[in-house]
Amino acid sequence: MDQLYTGPRQNWQHWALHNFQECDFVLVLASPMCRRVGDGSGDGGRHPGLRSELTALQTLYQRHPEWAKYVLPVILPGQSRLGIPIFLGPESEDYYTVRDFTPQGVETLLTTIRVTERRSWQFD
């Protein structure tokens, strides 16, 4: 999470792109702002970090369709699938609802992470 970063000045788009390519999974937390920014309908001058991260994610997602199983839209309590950007297929692809922050509430998400084979290929 970039909010925890305390080092020297960063280019957050490069940071996001690098981390997307190195991690096993990317969790996209659904929210009205995430949907607006991901769909390109958010205020162009606001949320530049989220905009650059979702643009990088969308580019990788389109370039590497096999990566779709590693990008997990997550719906936290109080949110809905309407907060998932269109490019992540909220109507046609799986998403993971966290009912509450207990082992039972996150069971489906954690099971998916546990049973999904780690990616063996690298991005080009």
Disulfide bonds with the S-S distance in Angstrom:
none
